[in-house]
Amino acid sequence: MKNDYNKPLPIPQPESDKFWNGLKKKEIWVQKCSSTNQYQFYPRTHCIFHNQNDIEWVKVSGDSTLFTYAIVYQAPMHSFLDDVPYVNALVKLNEGPIIPSNIVDIEPDPSNFKIGMKLKPVFVNVNKNFTLLKFRPA
Ligand SMILES: [Zn+2]
């Protein structure tokens, strides 16, 4: 797989294909336990609550809130030099699971952020193989 995007990309695993393929169609698919309806992220082959295969995939809207965040001022790799400062965040989907992501379309200044602020998904096509899930203020 040619990576014409100059940053590291996820390495697809069979259990996460539905997540990554969904993002290409601007859809967010997450797993939940079919016994207790508890959600989990990242995708796994088994339910993290019961260590069984009682999982199902459900499509969610991506409506979410800011769980926590950090403004990155120091590029972790050369390929991120043009991006700093940028925002890493943990985003809590309304259904419950927490997703590591970035907050975009906002000036990366602490005065612009509030824990619990409402967020919407942004689908960023980085190449023909990958669409990344990021978030912006709602
Ligand atoms: Zn379960």
Residues whose N, C-alpha, C, O or C-beta is under 5 A from the ligand:
A	BS01	ZN	C33 S35 C47 F49 H50 D54
